[in-house]
């Protein structure tokens, strides 16, 4: 059987440990019946370069209709907390979103 639906996709970019991010993504996906891919990246910004991860996700057709923006935002918040970061960013369906922990320095 072939399953299809209009594509919705997104990705999260965040600094932190690749191995810890893998563990956090596994935990989140198990709890929410979701699937993501994770790759190690280097994030270059004005003052520095840091190691981090890119988490890619899309609406897997066999899973039925899902709100991937809400799922992605939940994962972003979980990763920021779990990786001890002050912020993280997500691009989903053409929209850019940055989540910052209250009281953090926005220049980071």
Backbone as a printed PyTorch tensor [residue, N CA C, xyz], in Angstrom:
tensor([[[ 0.8370, -1.1720,  0.0000],
         [ 0.0000,  0.0000,  0.0000],
         [ 0.8880,  1.2440,  0.0000]],

        [[ 0.5170,  2.2370, -0.7620],
         [ 1.2490,  3.5010, -0.8140],
         [ 0.4760,  4.5440, -0.0090]],

        [[ 1.1970,  5.2280,  0.8520],
         [ 0.6140,  6.3050,  1.6480],
         [ 1.2450,  7.6080,  1.1810]],

        [[ 0.4330,  8.6500,  1.0230],
         [ 1.0100,  9.9500,  0.7040],
         [ 0.1550, 11.0620,  1.2690]],

        [[ 0.7650, 12.2100,  1.4010],
         [ 0.0940, 13.4230,  1.8440],
         [ 1.0160, 14.5940,  1.5260]],

        [[ 0.5040, 15.8290,  1.5000],
         [ 1.3640, 16.9750,  1.2140],
         [ 2.5130, 17.0610,  2.2180]],

        [[ 3.6910, 17.3820,  1.7160],
         [ 4.8900, 17.4250,  2.5480],
         [ 4.8670, 18.5970,  3.5180]],

        [[ 5.1690, 18.2830,  4.7640],
         [ 5.4890, 19.2630,  5.7850],
         [ 6.8400, 18.8270,  6.3290]],

        [[ 7.7730, 19.7580,  6.4570],
         [ 9.0820, 19.3740,  6.9600],
         [ 9.7040, 20.4920,  7.7620]],

        [[10.6840, 20.1190,  8.5600],
         [11.3780, 21.1110,  9.3630],
         [12.7000, 20.5790,  9.8540]],

        [[13.4480, 21.4820, 10.4880],
         [14.6980, 21.0750, 11.1060],
         [14.9790, 21.9830, 12.2890]],

        [[15.7090, 21.4180, 13.2270],
         [16.1400, 22.1160, 14.4250],
         [17.6550, 22.2400, 14.3460]],

        [[18.1780, 23.4060, 14.6950],
         [19.6140, 23.6380, 14.7720],
         [19.9320, 24.0740, 16.1930]],

        [[20.8480, 23.3580, 16.8390],
         [21.1650, 23.6680, 18.2280],
         [22.5820, 23.2090, 18.5540]],

        [[23.2580, 23.9680, 19.3890],
         [24.5800, 23.5880, 19.8490],
         [24.4810, 22.5210, 20.9220]],

        [[25.5370, 21.7560, 21.0680],
         [25.5670, 20.7610, 22.1430],
         [26.1300, 19.4370, 21.6810]],

        [[26.1580, 18.5100, 22.5900],
         [26.7290, 17.1850, 22.3820],
         [25.8840, 16.3470, 21.4240]],

        [[26.5480, 15.8000, 20.4110],
         [25.8690, 14.9280, 19.4510],
         [25.3020, 13.6840, 20.1380]],

        [[26.1050, 13.0290, 20.9720],
         [25.6470, 11.7920, 21.6100],
         [24.4820, 12.0570, 22.5660]],

        [[24.5260, 13.1700, 23.2890],
         [23.4140, 13.4930, 24.1840],
         [22.1690, 13.8540, 23.3850]],

        [[22.3430, 14.5820, 22.2680],
         [21.2060, 14.9320, 21.4090],
         [20.5460, 13.6740, 20.8430]],

        [[21.3570, 12.6730, 20.4530],
         [20.7930, 11.4030, 19.9730],
         [19.9180, 10.7710, 21.0400]],

        [[20.4290, 10.7180, 22.2600],
         [19.6770, 10.1140, 23.3660],
         [18.3750, 10.8790, 23.6100]],

        [[18.4520, 12.2200, 23.6350],
         [17.2610, 13.0340, 23.8660],
         [16.2330, 12.8490, 22.7500]],

        [[16.6970, 12.7950, 21.4940],
         [15.7760, 12.5890, 20.3740],
         [15.1280, 11.2110, 20.4430]],

        [[15.8940, 10.1840, 20.7950],
         [15.3110,  8.8390, 20.9500],
         [14.2190,  8.8470, 22.0130]],

        [[14.5030,  9.4880, 23.1340],
         [13.5560,  9.5510, 24.2400],
         [12.2820, 10.2900, 23.8230]],

        [[12.4270, 11.4430, 23.1700],
         [11.2710, 12.2290, 22.7330],
         [10.4520, 11.4670, 21.6920]],

        [[11.1260, 10.8550, 20.7370],
         [10.4200, 10.1130, 19.6860],
         [ 9.6720,  8.9130, 20.2430]],

        [[10.2750,  8.2200, 21.1980],
         [ 9.5990,  7.0770, 21.8210],
         [ 8.3400,  7.5250, 22.5550]],

        [[ 8.4060,  8.6690, 23.2040],
         [ 7.2600,  9.1700, 23.9710],
         [ 6.1470,  9.7160, 23.0790]],

        [[ 6.5020, 10.1490, 21.8620],
         [ 5.5170, 10.8010, 20.9860],
         [ 5.2330, 10.0350, 19.6940]],

        [[ 5.7760,  8.8380, 19.5470],
         [ 5.5350,  8.0620, 18.3400],
         [ 5.9930,  8.7830, 17.0930]],

        [[ 7.1900,  9.3360, 17.1480],
         [ 7.6890, 10.1950, 16.0760],
         [ 9.0130,  9.6770, 15.5670]],

        [[ 9.4770, 10.2020, 14.4430],
         [10.7190,  9.7700, 13.8010],
         [11.4800, 11.0080, 13.3270]],

        [[12.7790, 11.0820, 13.6390],
         [13.6250, 12.1870, 13.1810],
         [14.9720, 11.6390, 12.7380]],

        [[15.7470, 12.4460, 12.0330],
         [17.1390, 12.0970, 11.7520],
         [18.0140, 13.1700, 12.3950]],

        [[19.2120, 12.7680, 12.8200],
         [20.1100, 13.6690, 13.5320],
         [21.4850, 13.6080, 12.8870]],

        [[22.0630, 14.7810, 12.6250],
         [23.4370, 14.7900, 12.1320],
         [24.2520, 15.8440, 12.8650]],

        [[25.5320, 15.5640, 12.9790],
         [26.4500, 16.4690, 13.6530],
         [26.8050, 17.6220, 12.7170]],

        [[26.8290, 18.8590, 13.2550],
         [27.1450, 20.0450, 12.4530],
         [28.0740, 20.9760, 13.2330]],

        [[28.5980, 21.9600, 12.5410],
         [29.3290, 23.0640, 13.1490],
         [28.4980, 24.3270, 12.9120]],

        [[28.2460, 25.0740, 13.9690],
         [27.4790, 26.3120, 13.8720],
         [28.4680, 27.4670, 13.9680]],

        [[28.4990, 28.2900, 12.9370],
         [29.4170, 29.4230, 12.8840],
         [28.6030, 30.6930, 13.0840]],

        [[28.9720, 31.4900, 14.0530],
         [28.2960, 32.7510, 14.2890],
         [29.3200, 33.8390, 14.5190]],

        [[28.9000, 35.0400, 14.7770],
         [29.7570, 36.2170, 14.8130],
         [31.0460, 36.0240, 15.6210]],

        [[30.9470, 35.4410, 16.7950],
         [32.0880, 35.3860, 17.6960],
         [32.7380, 34.0220, 17.8430]],

        [[32.1770, 32.9820, 17.2660],
         [32.6960, 31.6600, 17.5680],
         [32.1750, 30.6060, 16.5950]],

        [[32.6630, 29.4090, 16.7880],
         [32.1470, 28.2230, 16.1220],
         [31.8900, 27.1880, 17.2020]],

        [[30.7080, 26.5700, 17.1760],
         [30.3970, 25.5460, 18.1670],
         [29.8980, 24.2830, 17.4810]],

        [[30.1110, 23.1610, 18.1280],
         [29.5670, 21.8970, 17.6400],
         [28.1040, 21.8160, 18.0240]],

        [[27.3310, 21.1670, 17.1830],
         [25.9170, 21.0330, 17.4660],
         [25.2870, 19.9590, 16.6120]],

        [[23.9730, 20.0090, 16.5090],
         [23.2320, 19.0260, 15.7250],
         [22.1680, 19.7060, 14.8830]],

        [[21.8390, 19.0320, 13.7950],
         [20.6820, 19.3770, 12.9760],
         [19.7380, 18.1900, 13.0630]],

        [[18.5110, 18.4500, 13.4770],
         [17.4920, 17.4090, 13.5900],
         [16.4680, 17.6640, 12.4930]],

        [[16.3350, 16.7190, 11.5700],
         [15.3970, 16.8540, 10.4570],
         [14.1460, 16.0260, 10.7490]],

        [[12.9930, 16.5810, 10.3970],
         [11.7390, 15.8440, 10.5760],
         [10.7530, 16.1980,  9.4710]],

        [[ 9.8390, 15.2850,  9.2230],
         [ 8.7720, 15.5300,  8.2490],
         [ 7.5600, 14.7210,  8.6520]],

        [[ 6.4510, 14.9830,  7.9790],
         [ 5.2060, 14.2700,  8.2850],
         [ 5.2210, 12.9010,  7.5880]],

        [[ 5.6600, 11.9210,  8.3020],
         [ 5.7370, 10.5570,  7.7900],
         [ 4.3280, 10.0820,  7.4480]],

        [[ 4.0120,  9.8180,  6.1680],
         [ 2.6320,  9.5490,  5.7520],
         [ 1.9350,  8.4020,  6.4960]],

        [[ 2.6580,  7.3540,  6.8500],
         [ 2.0110,  6.2350,  7.5520],
         [ 1.5400,  6.6070,  8.9500]],

        [[ 2.0670,  7.7060,  9.4980],
         [ 1.6850,  8.1310, 10.8470],
         [ 0.3820,  8.9160, 10.8600]],

        [[-0.1410,  9.2430,  9.6740],
         [-1.3810, 10.0060,  9.5990],
         [-1.1390, 11.4940,  9.8140]],

        [[-2.2060, 12.2460,  9.9130],
         [-2.1020, 13.7000, 10.0830],
         [-1.5130, 14.0220, 11.4540]],

        [[-0.4290, 14.7840, 11.4570],
         [ 0.2360, 15.2000, 12.7030],
         [ 0.5790, 16.6800, 12.5790]],

        [[ 0.5820, 17.3820, 13.6780],
         [ 1.0010, 18.7860, 13.7000],
         [ 2.5010, 18.8170, 13.9570]],

        [[ 3.2930, 18.8140, 12.8780],
         [ 4.7420, 18.7160, 13.0570],
         [ 5.3430, 19.9880, 13.6580]],

        [[ 4.6780, 21.1170, 13.4990],
         [ 5.1880, 22.3390, 14.1280],
         [ 5.1280, 22.2070, 15.6520]],

        [[ 4.0240, 21.7060, 16.1660],
         [ 3.8940, 21.5150, 17.6120],
         [ 4.8570, 20.4390, 18.1100]],

        [[ 4.9650, 19.3250, 17.3730],
         [ 5.9160, 18.2800, 17.7520],
         [ 7.3480, 18.8100, 17.7150]],

        [[ 7.6780, 19.5620, 16.6650],
         [ 9.0150, 20.1340, 16.5410],
         [ 9.3230, 21.1180, 17.6550]],

        [[ 8.3670, 21.9540, 18.0180],
         [ 8.5690, 22.9240, 19.0950],
         [ 8.7850, 22.2040, 20.4200]],

        [[ 8.0260, 21.1400, 20.6360],
         [ 8.2190, 20.3520, 21.8540],
         [ 9.6150, 19.7600, 21.9160]],

        [[10.0930, 19.2430, 20.7950],
         [11.4430, 18.6780, 20.7480],
         [12.4850, 19.7710, 20.9260]],

        [[12.2880, 20.9340, 20.3210],
         [13.2310, 22.0370, 20.4740],
         [13.3750, 22.4330, 21.9450]],

        [[12.2820, 22.6120, 22.6330],
         [12.3100, 22.9800, 24.0530],
         [13.0060, 21.8810, 24.8680]],

        [[12.7050, 20.6240, 24.5540],
         [13.3160, 19.4780, 25.2370],
         [14.8290, 19.4480, 25.0140]],

        [[15.2650, 19.7200, 23.7790],
         [16.6960, 19.7320, 23.4710],
         [17.4110, 20.8980, 24.1440]],

        [[16.8150, 22.0890, 24.1310],
         [17.4380, 23.2390, 24.7900],
         [17.6880, 22.9100, 26.2650]],

        [[16.6680, 22.3790, 26.9390],
         [16.8170, 22.0310, 28.3580],
         [17.8130, 20.8920, 28.5500]],

        [[17.6780, 19.8330, 27.7750],
         [18.5100, 18.6480, 27.9490],
         [19.9710, 18.8540, 27.5910]],

        [[20.2290, 19.7660, 26.6490],
         [21.6080, 20.0410, 26.2400],
         [22.2080, 21.2260, 27.0090]],

        [[21.4140, 21.8380, 27.8890],
         [21.9020, 22.9550, 28.6830],
         [22.2060, 24.1980, 27.8610]],

        [[21.4460, 24.4080, 26.8040],
         [21.6570, 25.5620, 25.9270],
         [20.7350, 26.7180, 26.3350]],

        [[21.1000, 27.9270, 25.9250],
         [20.2570, 29.0800, 26.2250],
         [19.2310, 29.3310, 25.1160]],

        [[19.4560, 28.7020, 23.9360],
         [18.5250, 28.8920, 22.8310],
         [18.7130, 27.8050, 21.7820]],

        [[17.7790, 27.7550, 20.8690],
         [17.8430, 26.8570, 19.7280],
         [16.8990, 27.3840, 18.6670]],

        [[17.1040, 26.9630, 17.4320],
         [16.2770, 27.4650, 16.3360],
         [15.6310, 26.3270, 15.5650]],

        [[14.4970, 26.6290, 14.9670],
         [13.7590, 25.6530, 14.1820],
         [13.2390, 26.3490, 12.9320]],

        [[13.3040, 25.6540, 11.8100],
         [12.6830, 26.1010, 10.5730],
         [11.6560, 25.0380, 10.2240]],

        [[10.4000, 25.4380, 10.0910],
         [ 9.3420, 24.4800,  9.7710],
         [ 8.3810, 25.1190,  8.7790]],

        [[ 8.1760, 24.4140,  7.6660],
         [ 7.2570, 24.8870,  6.6250],
         [ 7.5100, 26.3450,  6.2450]],

        [[ 8.7890, 26.7260,  6.1250],
         [ 9.1520, 28.0650,  5.6910],
         [ 9.1510, 29.1290,  6.7750]],

        [[ 8.8820, 28.7590,  8.0150],
         [ 8.8680, 29.7190,  9.1200],
         [10.0830, 29.4750, 10.0110]],

        [[10.8100, 30.5390, 10.3640],
         [11.9680, 30.4400, 11.2590],
         [11.5380, 30.8260, 12.6750]],

        [[11.8950, 29.9710, 13.6470],
         [11.5080, 30.1750, 15.0420],
         [12.7510, 30.0070, 15.9080]],

        [[12.9810, 30.9310, 16.8270],
         [14.0490, 30.7780, 17.8090],
         [13.4190, 30.7270, 19.1910]],

        [[13.8230, 29.7200, 19.9520],
         [13.3680, 29.5810, 21.3350],
         [14.5300, 29.9580, 22.2380]],

        [[14.3030, 30.9270, 23.1400],
         [15.3220, 31.3470, 24.0910],
         [14.8240, 31.1300, 25.5090]],

        [[15.7160, 30.6240, 26.3400],
         [15.3900, 30.4650, 27.7530],
         [15.2780, 31.8630, 28.3610]],

        [[14.2580, 32.1010, 29.1420],
         [14.0550, 33.4040, 29.7650],
         [15.2980, 33.8150, 30.5530]],

        [[15.7320, 35.0630, 30.3150],
         [16.8970, 35.5840, 31.0120],
         [18.2090, 35.2920, 30.3330]],

        [[18.1970, 34.6070, 29.1680],
         [19.4440, 34.3010, 28.4740],
         [19.8620, 35.4880, 27.6190]],

        [[21.1250, 35.5060, 27.2430],
         [21.6760, 36.5690, 26.4140],
         [21.2590, 36.3510, 24.9530]],

        [[20.4330, 37.2400, 24.3610],
         [19.9550, 37.0240, 22.9980],
         [21.0540, 37.0770, 21.9310]],

        [[22.2460, 37.5850, 22.2710],
         [23.3180, 37.6320, 21.2780],
         [23.9390, 36.2640, 21.0630]],

        [[23.6460, 35.3070, 21.9370],
         [24.1820, 33.9640, 21.7760],
         [23.3010, 33.2240, 20.8510]]])
